[in-house]
Structures are given as structure tokens and as C-alpha cells.
Amino acid sequence: MGTRRNGSGIGVAVAVAGFALTTVVLVAGVPASRGDAPATTPRAAAAANAGHTSGPAAETSAVPMADAAPAAPKNTNPAEAPAYRTAAVQRVVMDMTEKKVEIAPGKVATVWTFGDRVPGPVIRVRVGDAVKVTINNRTGMPHSIDFHAARVAPNRAFRDVAPGKSFTFDFVARSPGVFMYHCGTAPVVHHIANGMYGMIIVEPEGGLPPVDREFAFVQSDFYLGAPGATADDAKLMSVNPDVIAFNGYAAQYKEEPIVVERGARLRAFVLAAGPNTWSAFHVVGTIFDRAWIDGIFPENLARGNQTLNLSASQGAVAEFTLDEEGTYPFVSHDFTSVAKGAVGLFRTTHAPGRG
């Protein structure tokens, strides 16, 4: 088993977390301007100049102005990674849906989903497991699913599914690692930009060594169109995202930091879903004791990483501890991404100033 956490494992679960950041300068905001060259506001300038320390400047953030968009639920979920569940066949059943969600304060978009959520559910299997996938298309357009963890003929398994139809295929998980799944229907970039992506964790045979806590973070970029609309094609094709987020909501680890024990062995599964931006995953105040990018093989083990650089679709595993009581931001170390929402916090149970 991969963790020493309490609770039974589930095969498919969302692994995203609540909304967290307090008096740390690594605050993120989304520019209120919708043009290609947004005007710099005092708040935006403060975010651009942010550093690692706390203090009065930490109270200033580039909070986006609300759009005149219809009300929608916040696209937030818990951060804990799902535990591995033993099964003769790992069954994954997901409806593909369309809905409106808020992806940053006042920023509402129409998204296309796997499992009625963005990112889609985190799936966890082991090498040697048989995986049976069923997708049900509840939308008005064709969709599909492409598993990067599957060694199969795409024309057999990743085919388009018409509206109102379902499709089932299977594969055997053979390569350990953190992989992406996404809609493969053309234009693929538009389907991913509108929310059709997720993470599948494939553990090595016998599982991963036990740790105290596990988390899953999927970084992705959003290209806002009109309030409540789908992604803006011009921004998407020019790589001009409005929001870059972990787990579907800009800076969602602000007001409720992820609380952990000092010295606990932590493991983060990280995926750069794109569709365009890289992730430079970094936890301020620690170093990754062990890390793997893509395949979890002994020859891929790295020690002492400060940052994990992941291009779109790449995944990684990072293991680390937080050695002192305190508050530890985690970011994509491309600080343009931080200013657009790629930031969160770990906080130890006895951190100074914690109420």
C-alpha cells in the first residue's frame, strides 16, 4: 500500500483540495482585463513583485474583478490522493458532461468533463491490473478518451463516441508512473482546454513504499471567453491563459491550507495537463528527497531536486518532508503562472500564528 492513512481505498476518486493561502506573499490573481495586453493595476503589480516572505506586503493580492457571469459552483475538491484498491478488474465508469463552474473568483466558464468534474477523477491502479473503461457521452458533441498509460491501438480504444452513446474498452497497466488521460477528439487542444483531462497513477508491482500522506495536483491552463462561455480560441491558440491552476481553481489553497504534521513523509503526484503551459513544481522551504518523472523505475529515481520541470502531459512523483513548523508555499516556479493562480500552501499543525 502506498500510505499509512486511515480509511479504505477507492479505485476512482478526485484528488484535489480546498482553498488555501493566508499571510504569504506567494499570492495569485487573475487579471481583470480580457485583452491580449491587460493593463497593469496596483494589485496586479503587487502580485508580480511577490516574493517568498511574509509580512504586510503579503496582505496584497491581485484579486480579480468579478465578471457579469451566471452564478456557478466553485470548481474545488479535496487534495488527498485516492488509495489503491485491490480488484480483479479495475472498473472505471465516467459520464462525459457539460456544465458551468467558477474557476477563479467571479470567473465562470462552461467546461466539458469526465466524471462531471474538472480535472477528471484520479484513477489509481498497479502494474499487471486489468483496467476496464466505460465512457458515457451525455453531451451534444462527440468525445473520446485517450489513456497515456495504455499500450493499445488508438483506433480501437480511443475512438469518438457519439452523443448519447457509450463505449467500453480495456487494457492491462504495464508501465508504472503518473500519466495523463484526456479527450482525443479533434480539435484536441479545444477539448483539453475546456476541461477534459485527468490523472492516472500506475503503481509498480507490489505498490509504493508507505508514506504518511499523499496528494495529487493537476496543473492546467484556462482561456476565458465571454462570461459563462467555453474557452476563447484566439487566446488558446496564442497561448495567453487567464488562469493557471492546480486542480481546477485558481489559488484554491489560500484560506484553508493543507495541514500536515511537521516531519511527516509526504508524497505528491503531479501532472502538467496543459494544454499549453509547463509546470515547474516547487515547494518553498524543502527539497525533494526522492522524485520520479514519468516512469517509476529505479533508473528514473532522482534525489535532491528543487524543482520538477514537466511539459504538457508529463507526470511526476515527489517525496519530501517539512522539517520545521511553518507555512510552505507550493508553486509552479514560472512566476507568471503563480500570478495567474498556480500556488497553494502546506501548513504544519503547530505553525506560528496558526489559530
N, C-alpha and C positions, 0 to 999 in steps of 0.2 A: 504493500500500500504506500501511497505517496505522502501521507500526512499522519500526524498523531492527533488530528482534530476529532472531536466527538461528532456523532451523527452518522447516518448511513449514507452511502454513496448514491449518486444518481447518474444515469447514463447521459442525459442531455439536460443541461442547465445553463442559465445565464450566469456569467461570471463578471459582473460589473458592480460598481459600488456607489454609495451615497455621495453627497455633495460636500466638499471639504476644503477649506483654507481659512486661516484667521490672520494672525499678525506676522505674516511672512511676506517679503517683498515680491516673491515669485507669483504675482497675481496676473490673471489673464483677462482680457476683454476682447470683444468683437467690435470692430469699427462700425460706427453707426452709418457712415456714408456708404452708398451702394455703387459708387462709380469705380472705375479701374484705378484711379489715383485718389483714395479717400483723403479728405482734409485732416490735418493733424489737430486734435483737440488737446486741451491741457491734460485730460485724463489719459488719452492715448499716449501722449508724450511721457507721462509718469510711468505707464506700463513699459514703454520701450526702454526707459532708463533703469528698469528694475534690476536689483542685484540679489544676493543671497541672504542678506542680513535682515533682522527685524528692527522695528522702531517706528517713529512717527510716519516715515515715508511709506511704511507697509500698509497704512490705512488707505492709501490712494490706489484706486484701480480703475482700469478703463471699462467701466460697466456700460454695456451697450444700451442705447436708447431703444425702447420698445417700438416694434413695427405695428401698423394698423392691421394685425393679423387675427384670425379667429382664435379663440381660446383652445388650447390643446394640452394634454398631459405632458409633464416633463419626461424626457427620454432617459431616465436614470434607473439603475438597477444595482443590486449588491455586488461587491467586488470579489467575494470569495470564489475561488475556482471549485468546480464540482469534483467530488471524489470519484475514483474509479469504481465501477460496479461490475462485478463478475456476472457474465451471462453467456449462455451457449451461443446466442446470436445477439449482437448489439443492434437493436432496432432504433432507427432514427425516423421519426414521422414529423414533418413540418408542413404547415399551411403557408402558402405564399399569399400575402395580403397587401393592401394599400391603406394607409391611414395618415392622419395629421398628428405631428408631435412637435413639442418645443425642444430645440437642440441647443439653445442658449437663451438667456433672459430676454423675453419678448420676441424671440426669433422662431417662427413656426414654419415648418416645411411639410409637404407631402412626401412620405417615404414609402418605398416598396420593401417588403420584409420577408425574412424566413422566420417562421415560428411567431409571427406577429410582433417582432421586436427588432431593434437595430442597436448594436450588431445582433446577428442571429445567435441562437443558443450555443454555448460552449459544449462541444462534444468531446468525450474522453474515452479512449479505447486503449488496447495494448497490442503489441506486435503478435500476430497469429490470430487475432479476433476476426470472426466473420461479421461484417457490417452490412445491414440491410437498410437501405434508404428509400423512403416513400415521400414524395412531394405532391401536394395537392394545390392546384392553381386556383385560388379564389379571386383572382383579379380579371381584368378585361383585356389582358395582353399576354402573349407567350412569355414564359420564363423557363429557366433550367437551373441546374446546379452542377458545379464543377468542383470536385474534391481534389486538391493538390496532394492529398495523402494516398490517393488511389492509383494503382498501376492497372489501368483499364483502357480499352479503346474508347476515345471520347464520343465517336459516332454511335456507340452502343449505349453508353451510360449518361452522357451529358447532353442528351437531345432536348430540343424545345418541347415544352408541354403547353398545349393549347388551353385557353381559358375554360374553366370548368372541368378540366381533366386531371387525372392523377397518373403518376409514373413511379415504378419501383425498380431499383437495380441493386446489385450487391457487389461487394469487393472484400478482399482479405487485407487487413492492415499489415504491411510488411516492413515499413521503414519507420523507426522512431523519430519523433520530432514534433515541432509546433508548426502546423500547416494552416493555410487559408482554404476556405471554401467560398464560392461566390456564384452569382448568376453568370452563365456564359452566353446568354442570348445577345445578339447584336442589336445596337452598339453596346459592347460590354462595358465601356467606360461609363455610359449613362446609367446602366443598371447598378453598377457598384456605387457610383456617386449618389444614387438615390437610396442606398441602404442595404443592398443585397449582398452581404458578406458575413463571415463569421470565422471562428477558430475551431480547429480540431486538434486535440492533443493525442499523440500516439506514444504511449509509454514503451520503453524497452520490455522484452520478455522478463517476467518476474517483477516488474514495476520499478519505480524510482525509490531511492533511499528516503526514509521518513524525515520529515521536517515538521516544524511547529505550525506554520500557517502557509497557505498557498493562495495566490491571487492570479487573476487573468486580466490583461489590459490589451484592448484592441484599439489602436490609433487609426483614425480616419479623417478625411477632409470633406467639408460640405461647401457647396456653392449655391448660395441663396438666390432664388429668383424673386418673383413677386411674393408678397406675404401669403403663406399657405400653399405656395406652388411647389412643383418639383424643381430639380437642380437647373441652374442657369447654364445653358450650353456655351455661351460666349466665355463666361468665367471658367467653366470647366476646361474648355479646350485651350485657354490661355494660362491655365494653372494659377488661378487667382482665387484661392479659397477664402471664404468669410470666416469659417470656423474650422479649427483642427482640435479634435477631442479624443480623450481616452474614453472608450465605452459609450460613445453616442451623445454626450452632453458636455459643452464647454466648461472646463474648470469645475467639474462636478464634485471634486473633493475639497471644497472650500470650507463650508460651515460645519461639516461633520467629518473631520479627518479619520482616516483608517487607523484605529487604535491597536497597537501591538505591544507586547512585552519587550522591555529592553533585553538585548542579548538573545532573543528568540531567533531560531533559524528560519528565515523567510525564503520563499521561492516565488518568483514572478514568471508567469508565462506571458510573453509579449508578442503581439502580431502587428506589423505595419500593413494595414489593409488598403491604404491609398484612398482613391485610385491613383493619386499622383505623388503625394509627398512621402519623403523618407521619415523614419523615426530615429532619433539619436537618444535612446533611452538611458537615463542617468538618474541616480538617486543621490541627492546632495548630502554629503556628510558620511558616505560609506564607499566601499569598493566591493565589486562583485568577487566573492571568493571562488566561485565556480560558475561557468557560463557555457552554454552551447548555442550556436547559431545554426538554424536549420536542423540537421540530423543530430540526434542524441547518441553519438558514438564516442567511444573513448578517445579516438584520434581527433575529435572535434572539441574536446574539453579545453577551455581556456581558463586561466587563473589571473586574478588581479586586474580585470577590466574596469575602467572607469565609466565607459560608455559602450553601448551596443548599437552599432550602426546598421540599420535594416532598411533595405529598399522595399518598395511596394511589393507585397505578398510574402516577404520573409518573416520568419518567426524565430523566437529565441527563448531560452530559459536562463534565468539569473538567480543565484542563491547568495544571500548576504545576511548580515546582522546589523542591528543598530546598537552601537556599543555604549552610548551614553543616553541618559534621559533627555528627551528633547523632541523637536519637531523637524522632520526631514522631508523637504520637497522632493517630488519626483517629476521629471520633465522630459520633453524632447529637447535636447540641448541646442537645437536650432531655435534661437530665442524669438524669431518671428513666429514660430509655431506656438511658443509659450504665450505670446501676446494675443494669439487667436484661440487659446483655450487648452493647450496641451500641457497641463500642470495639475498636480494633486499633492496630497500630504500624507505621510505616515506620522503618527504621534505616539510616543510611548506613554504608558499608563500613568507615570509619575512625572511627566514633562513639566518644567517650571511654568507657572501661570495657568496650568490646566485646572479648570474649575470642577 
